[in-house]
Amino acid sequence: METVNQLLDSIKDVGRDAVRGGYSRAVYSTAELDLRAWFIEQAQQRGLAVETDRNGIIWAWWGKPQDGALVTGSHLDSVPGGGAFDGPLGIASALAAVDILQSRGTEPRRSLAITVFPEEEGSRFGVACLGSRLLTGAIDVDKALNLRDGDGNTFADVAKGNGLDPRHMGPDSEALGRIGDFVELHVEQGRGLGENGPAIAVGSSILGHGRWKLSIHGQGNHAGTTLMADRADPMVAAGQIIVAVRDTAARQPDARATVGRLTPVPGGTNVIASRVDMWLDARHPDDAVTAALIESIYKAARDIAAGEGCTISLTEESYSGTVHFDPGLSQRISAILPDAPVLATGAGHDAGVLAGHVPSAMVFVRNPSGISHSPEEYVADEDAAIGATALAKVLEGLL
């Protein structure tokens, strides 16, 4: 029987990023593959039967795989330079919860499974929760297969190289039908629980959120021979657009908008870029407000680009509307954890994708500073232990 902290400690050196700090565990990278192998070994040590489905989702079964099972899980991939808890905490807690239940001699009245979803962060192929989107049909299969990573590799090719058959990927009603209830434990990615609040909370909803790509086209040229007055520099436009994104979102209560990635082409120090690609993340509780926010940002971006002699295009890469978790399941969990407050989140999760198809819920574990997607992300050992015990109570109460 291992604690959450012991489990996390056993993978603390996998995927460390010496440049960014924290961890970089992109889907199907060496680090993420090592973590998948680690999970399979851990599950088998507990007597769980492990299978990987046609979308690359790992299922570890306690009991015979069957419809209506109780399922818990999360992901093992990370953002570039991410923290140690986003994803792995949920997986380690699920394994520890099984340990707790098995040590008590619990006999499940229905099958229980732990799942590991691939590409939850979207850090390699640009679409968050890609595994659960494929499972549920929330993304067009051809679009998914033709997604490319930063090196130009298609998702189809990478999936094939890791033992999957792209011809069979996509909506899987049989696998989805096995999920009777889904519960995801995750590190809190905000300050809802605070430094001195309770260690756990029950999730209520996820803000609507999406990702868009802005491509600014200008005139590539020589940095030394091109006079300032003769330039159509998309990098100058990009800098102004980033400020406009911040200012536009700041004028709308409860909105969040971020430019977290920017790529100049060709990217030379002594070259005026010919194009700049930038990726926008935008979120708001009201989907109509999110749409209006994007339109306002795009209008401002067009005006800025034109002022610099450039053009611009906008492409939506993914969008998930505001999700409210199943009230019946959430109420049952709140009854099992009566001291846990109810908390909304601005972060996307596989549970949010599944919520449109099966009863889904979330349990959050306190992150005192609220910092996430960063090496500074933190969960105290005692809070991690409380979270695993709480998850065991929830699973036992729902089995």
C-alpha positions as CSV (number, residue, x, y, z in Angstrom):
1,M,0.0,0.0,0.0
2,E,1.5,3.3,-1.1
3,T,0.5,6.9,-0.3
4,V,-0.1,9.5,-2.9
5,N,3.2,11.2,-1.9
6,Q,5.2,8.0,-2.3
7,L,3.6,7.5,-5.7
8,L,4.4,11.0,-6.9
9,D,7.9,10.8,-5.5
10,S,8.5,7.7,-7.6
11,I,8.0,9.8,-10.8
12,K,9.6,13.0,-9.6
13,D,12.5,12.8,-12.1
14,V,10.4,11.9,-15.2
15,G,10.2,14.7,-17.7
16,R,12.1,17.3,-15.7
17,D,12.7,20.4,-17.9
18,A,16.1,21.9,-17.3
19,V,15.4,25.0,-19.3
20,R,11.9,26.0,-18.2
21,G,11.9,24.4,-14.8
22,G,9.1,22.0,-13.7
23,Y,8.0,19.3,-16.1
24,S,7.5,18.9,-19.8
25,R,5.6,15.7,-20.5
26,A,4.0,16.2,-23.9
27,V,1.7,13.3,-25.1
28,Y,3.7,10.4,-26.6
29,S,7.0,12.0,-25.6
30,T,9.6,9.8,-23.9
31,A,8.5,11.3,-20.5
32,E,4.8,10.7,-21.1
33,L,5.4,7.2,-22.4
34,D,7.5,6.4,-19.3
35,L,4.6,7.7,-17.1
36,R,2.1,5.5,-19.0
37,A,4.3,2.5,-18.4
38,W,4.6,3.4,-14.7
39,F,0.8,3.6,-14.4
40,I,0.3,0.2,-16.1
41,E,2.8,-1.4,-13.8
42,Q,1.2,0.2,-10.7
43,A,-2.2,-0.9,-11.8
44,Q,-1.1,-4.4,-12.5
45,Q,0.5,-4.6,-9.0
46,R,-2.9,-3.9,-7.6
47,G,-4.5,-6.7,-9.6
48,L,-6.2,-4.4,-12.1
49,A,-6.7,-5.6,-15.6
50,V,-5.2,-3.0,-18.0
51,E,-6.2,-2.2,-21.6
52,T,-5.5,0.6,-24.0
53,D,-8.4,1.5,-26.3
54,R,-8.3,2.6,-29.9
55,N,-8.0,6.3,-28.9
56,G,-5.0,5.7,-26.7
57,I,-7.0,5.9,-23.4
58,I,-5.7,3.5,-20.7
59,W,-8.3,1.7,-18.6
60,A,-7.3,-0.2,-15.5
61,W,-10.2,-2.4,-14.3
62,W,-11.1,-3.6,-10.8
63,G,-13.7,-6.1,-11.8
64,K,-14.9,-7.1,-15.3
65,P,-15.2,-4.3,-17.8
66,Q,-19.0,-3.7,-18.2
67,D,-21.5,-1.0,-18.8
68,G,-22.4,1.3,-15.9
69,A,-19.0,1.2,-14.2
70,L,-17.7,3.7,-11.8
71,V,-14.7,5.4,-13.4
72,T,-12.1,7.8,-12.0
73,G,-9.0,9.2,-13.6
74,S,-7.1,12.1,-15.0
75,H,-4.1,12.6,-17.3
76,L,-0.3,12.3,-17.2
77,D,0.8,14.8,-19.9
78,S,1.7,18.4,-18.9
79,V,2.0,21.9,-20.3
80,P,5.6,22.9,-21.1
81,G,7.3,23.6,-17.8
82,G,4.3,22.6,-15.8
83,G,3.9,21.6,-12.2
84,A,4.1,18.2,-10.6
85,F,0.5,17.8,-9.7
86,D,-1.7,18.8,-12.7
87,G,-2.8,15.4,-13.9
88,P,-0.6,13.0,-11.9
89,L,-2.2,14.0,-8.6
90,G,-5.5,12.5,-9.9
91,I,-3.9,9.3,-11.1
92,A,-1.8,8.8,-8.0
93,S,-4.8,9.5,-5.8
94,A,-6.9,7.0,-7.7
95,L,-4.2,4.3,-7.2
96,A,-3.9,5.2,-3.5
97,A,-7.7,5.1,-3.2
98,V,-7.8,1.6,-4.6
99,D,-5.1,0.7,-2.0
100,I,-7.3,2.1,0.8
101,L,-10.4,0.2,-0.4
102,Q,-8.5,-3.1,-1.0
103,S,-6.9,-2.8,2.5
104,R,-10.4,-2.6,3.9
105,G,-11.5,-5.7,2.1
106,T,-14.0,-3.7,0.0
107,E,-15.9,-5.8,-2.5
108,P,-17.1,-3.5,-5.4
109,R,-20.8,-3.9,-6.2
110,R,-20.0,-2.7,-9.7
111,S,-16.9,-2.5,-11.7
112,L,-14.4,0.3,-11.0
113,A,-11.9,1.6,-13.5
114,I,-9.0,4.2,-13.5
115,T,-8.5,5.9,-16.8
116,V,-5.6,7.9,-18.2
117,F,-6.6,10.3,-20.9
118,P,-3.9,11.4,-23.5
119,E,-3.2,15.0,-24.6
120,E,-5.4,16.6,-22.0
121,E,-3.3,19.8,-22.0
122,G,-3.1,20.0,-25.8
123,S,0.5,21.0,-25.5
124,R,1.7,19.0,-28.5
125,F,-1.2,19.1,-30.9
126,G,-3.0,22.2,-29.8
127,V,-6.4,20.8,-28.8
128,A,-7.0,20.2,-25.2
129,C,-8.7,17.0,-23.9
130,L,-8.0,15.3,-27.3
131,G,-8.4,11.8,-26.0
132,S,-11.8,12.4,-24.4
133,R,-12.9,14.5,-27.4
134,L,-12.2,11.6,-29.7
135,L,-13.9,9.1,-27.3
136,T,-17.1,11.2,-27.2
137,G,-17.1,12.5,-30.8
138,A,-16.5,16.1,-29.6
139,I,-13.9,16.6,-32.4
140,D,-14.0,15.6,-36.0
141,V,-11.8,12.6,-36.5
142,D,-10.2,13.9,-39.7
143,K,-9.4,17.2,-38.0
144,A,-7.8,15.4,-35.1
145,L,-5.7,13.1,-37.3
146,N,-4.4,16.0,-39.3
147,L,-3.3,18.1,-36.3
148,R,0.4,18.8,-36.4
149,D,2.9,19.3,-33.7
150,G,5.7,21.8,-33.7
151,D,7.9,19.5,-35.8
152,G,5.2,19.0,-38.4
153,N,4.3,15.5,-37.4
154,T,0.6,14.7,-37.8
155,F,-1.3,13.2,-34.9
156,A,-2.2,10.2,-37.1
157,D,1.5,9.5,-37.7
158,V,2.4,9.9,-34.0
159,A,-0.5,7.7,-32.9
160,K,0.4,5.0,-35.4
161,G,4.0,5.1,-34.2
162,N,2.7,4.3,-30.8
163,G,0.7,1.3,-31.7
164,L,-2.7,2.8,-32.5
165,D,-4.5,2.4,-35.8
166,P,-5.7,5.9,-37.0
167,R,-8.4,4.1,-39.1
168,H,-10.1,3.0,-35.9
169,M,-9.8,6.2,-33.9
170,G,-12.9,8.3,-33.1
171,P,-16.2,8.0,-31.3
172,D,-16.4,4.8,-29.2
173,S,-19.9,4.2,-28.0
174,E,-18.9,0.9,-26.5
175,A,-16.1,2.4,-24.3
176,L,-18.3,5.4,-23.4
177,G,-21.1,3.1,-22.4
178,R,-19.0,1.5,-19.8
179,I,-18.9,4.8,-17.8
180,G,-21.8,4.9,-15.4
181,D,-20.4,7.7,-13.4
182,F,-17.1,9.6,-13.8
183,V,-15.3,11.3,-10.9
184,E,-12.0,13.2,-11.5
185,L,-9.8,14.4,-8.7
186,H,-7.5,17.3,-9.6
187,V,-5.3,19.9,-8.0
188,E,-7.2,23.2,-7.6
189,Q,-6.0,25.7,-10.2
190,G,-7.0,28.9,-8.4
191,R,-7.3,30.3,-4.9
192,G,-10.9,29.1,-4.2
193,L,-9.8,27.1,-1.2
194,G,-7.2,29.6,-0.1
195,E,-4.2,29.0,2.2
196,N,-6.2,28.3,5.3
197,G,-9.4,26.8,3.9
198,P,-10.5,23.2,3.7
199,A,-8.3,20.7,1.8
200,I,-10.9,19.6,-0.7
201,A,-13.9,20.9,-2.6
202,V,-16.5,19.5,-4.9
203,G,-16.6,20.9,-8.4
204,S,-19.7,22.6,-9.7
205,S,-18.9,23.9,-13.2
206,I,-16.2,24.8,-15.7
207,L,-16.0,28.1,-17.5
208,G,-16.5,28.1,-21.3
209,H,-13.2,28.3,-22.9
210,G,-11.5,28.0,-26.3
211,R,-8.3,28.5,-28.3
212,W,-7.8,30.6,-31.4
213,K,-4.9,31.1,-33.7
214,L,-4.2,34.6,-35.1
215,S,-1.8,34.8,-38.1
216,I,-0.5,38.2,-38.9
217,H,1.1,38.5,-42.4
218,G,3.5,41.3,-43.2
219,Q,6.6,41.7,-45.4
220,G,9.7,39.8,-44.6
221,N,12.8,41.8,-45.1
222,H,16.4,42.7,-44.0
223,A,16.7,44.2,-40.6
224,G,19.6,46.4,-41.5
225,T,18.6,47.7,-45.0
226,T,14.9,48.3,-44.5
227,L,14.0,51.8,-43.3
228,M,11.6,52.0,-40.4
229,A,9.1,53.9,-42.6
230,D,9.2,51.2,-45.2
231,R,8.3,48.3,-43.0
232,A,5.2,46.1,-42.7
233,D,6.3,44.3,-39.5
234,P,3.9,41.7,-38.1
235,M,5.9,41.5,-34.9
236,V,5.1,45.1,-34.1
237,A,1.5,44.4,-34.8
238,A,1.6,41.3,-32.6
239,G,3.0,43.3,-29.6
240,Q,0.1,45.8,-29.9
241,I,-2.4,43.0,-30.3
242,I,-1.2,41.4,-27.1
243,V,-1.9,44.6,-25.2
244,A,-5.3,44.9,-26.9
245,V,-6.2,41.4,-25.8
246,R,-5.4,42.2,-22.2
247,D,-7.3,45.5,-22.3
248,T,-10.4,44.1,-24.1
249,A,-10.7,41.3,-21.6
250,A,-10.2,43.6,-18.6
251,R,-13.2,45.7,-19.7
252,Q,-15.5,42.6,-19.5
253,P,-16.2,41.4,-15.9
254,D,-15.2,37.7,-15.3
255,A,-13.5,37.4,-18.7
256,R,-10.0,36.0,-19.1
257,A,-7.9,36.2,-22.3
258,T,-4.3,35.2,-22.7
259,V,-1.7,35.1,-25.4
260,G,0.6,32.4,-24.2
261,R,2.5,31.4,-27.4
262,L,3.9,33.5,-30.3
263,T,5.9,32.2,-33.2
264,P,7.6,34.6,-35.7
265,V,8.4,33.3,-39.2
266,P,11.3,32.8,-40.1
267,G,12.5,33.8,-36.6
268,G,15.9,35.2,-37.3
269,T,17.4,38.0,-35.1
270,N,18.4,40.1,-38.1
271,V,15.2,39.4,-40.1
272,I,11.9,41.3,-40.2
273,A,9.3,38.5,-39.8
274,S,7.1,37.8,-42.7
275,R,4.4,36.2,-40.5
276,V,3.7,35.9,-36.8
277,D,1.4,33.2,-35.4
278,M,0.0,33.8,-32.0
279,W,-2.4,31.7,-29.9
280,L,-5.2,33.1,-27.8
281,D,-7.0,31.5,-24.9
282,A,-10.3,33.1,-23.9
283,R,-12.8,32.2,-21.1
284,H,-16.0,33.4,-19.6
285,P,-19.0,31.8,-17.8
286,D,-21.4,33.0,-20.5
287,D,-20.7,31.5,-23.9
288,A,-22.3,34.4,-25.7
289,V,-20.0,36.8,-23.9
290,T,-17.0,34.7,-24.9
291,A,-18.1,34.9,-28.6
292,A,-18.5,38.7,-28.3
293,L,-15.1,39.0,-26.6
294,I,-13.4,37.1,-29.5
295,E,-15.2,39.3,-32.0
296,S,-14.0,42.5,-30.2
297,I,-10.5,41.2,-30.0
298,Y,-10.4,40.3,-33.6
299,K,-11.8,43.7,-34.6
300,A,-9.1,45.4,-32.6
301,A,-6.5,43.1,-34.1
302,R,-7.6,43.8,-37.7
303,D,-7.3,47.5,-37.1
304,I,-3.9,47.2,-35.5
305,A,-2.6,45.0,-38.3
306,A,-3.9,47.3,-41.0
307,G,-2.2,50.2,-39.2
308,E,1.1,48.4,-39.6
309,G,0.5,47.5,-43.3
310,C,-0.3,43.9,-42.4
311,T,-3.2,41.5,-42.7
312,I,-4.6,39.0,-40.2
313,S,-6.7,35.9,-40.0
314,L,-8.4,34.1,-37.1
315,T,-8.9,30.4,-36.8
316,E,-10.8,28.6,-34.0
317,E,-8.8,25.5,-32.9
318,S,-11.1,24.3,-30.1
319,Y,-14.0,25.5,-28.0
320,S,-15.9,24.0,-25.0
321,G,-19.0,25.8,-23.7
322,T,-19.6,26.3,-20.0
323,V,-20.2,22.9,-18.3
324,H,-22.3,22.3,-15.2
325,F,-21.5,18.9,-13.6
326,D,-24.3,16.4,-13.0
327,P,-26.3,17.8,-10.1
328,G,-27.4,14.4,-8.8
329,L,-23.9,12.9,-8.8
330,S,-22.4,16.1,-7.3
331,Q,-25.0,16.1,-4.5
332,R,-24.2,12.5,-3.7
333,I,-20.5,13.4,-3.5
334,S,-21.3,16.4,-1.3
335,A,-23.3,14.2,1.0
336,I,-20.3,11.9,1.3
337,L,-18.0,14.9,1.9
338,P,-20.2,17.2,3.9
339,D,-17.4,19.6,4.9
340,A,-16.2,20.2,1.3
341,P,-17.4,23.5,-0.2
342,V,-18.7,23.6,-3.8
343,L,-16.3,25.3,-6.2
344,A,-16.4,26.4,-9.8
345,T,-13.2,26.4,-11.9
346,G,-11.8,28.2,-14.9
347,A,-9.7,25.3,-16.0
348,G,-10.8,22.7,-18.6
349,H,-10.7,19.0,-17.8
350,D,-11.6,15.7,-19.3
351,A,-14.5,15.5,-16.9
352,G,-16.0,18.6,-18.6
353,V,-15.9,16.8,-22.0
354,L,-17.4,13.7,-20.6
355,A,-20.1,15.7,-18.8
356,G,-22.2,16.0,-22.0
357,H,-22.5,12.2,-22.2
358,V,-22.2,10.6,-18.8
359,P,-22.8,11.8,-15.2
360,S,-19.5,13.5,-14.3
361,A,-18.1,15.3,-11.2
362,M,-14.9,16.6,-9.8
363,V,-13.1,16.8,-6.5
364,F,-10.4,19.5,-6.1
365,V,-7.4,19.4,-3.7
366,R,-6.1,22.7,-2.2
367,N,-3.3,24.5,-3.9
368,P,-2.4,27.3,-1.4
369,S,-1.0,29.9,-3.8
370,G,-3.4,29.1,-6.6
371,I,-0.5,28.9,-9.0
372,S,-0.8,26.2,-11.7
373,H,0.7,25.4,-15.1
374,S,4.0,26.5,-13.4
375,P,6.8,24.8,-11.5
376,E,5.4,26.7,-8.4
377,E,2.2,24.6,-8.4
378,Y,2.0,22.9,-5.0
379,V,0.0,20.6,-2.9
380,A,1.0,19.9,0.7
381,D,1.6,16.2,1.6
382,E,-1.1,16.2,4.2
383,D,-3.6,17.7,1.7
384,A,-2.7,15.1,-0.9
385,A,-3.3,12.4,1.7
386,I,-6.7,13.9,2.6
387,G,-7.6,14.1,-1.1
388,A,-6.9,10.4,-1.6
389,T,-8.9,9.4,1.5
390,A,-11.7,11.6,0.3
391,L,-11.6,10.0,-3.1
392,A,-11.7,6.5,-1.5
393,K,-14.8,7.6,0.5
394,V,-16.5,8.9,-2.7
395,L,-15.7,5.7,-4.6
396,E,-16.8,3.5,-1.8
397,G,-20.0,5.5,-1.4
398,L,-20.8,5.3,-5.2
399,L,-19.8,1.6,-5.7
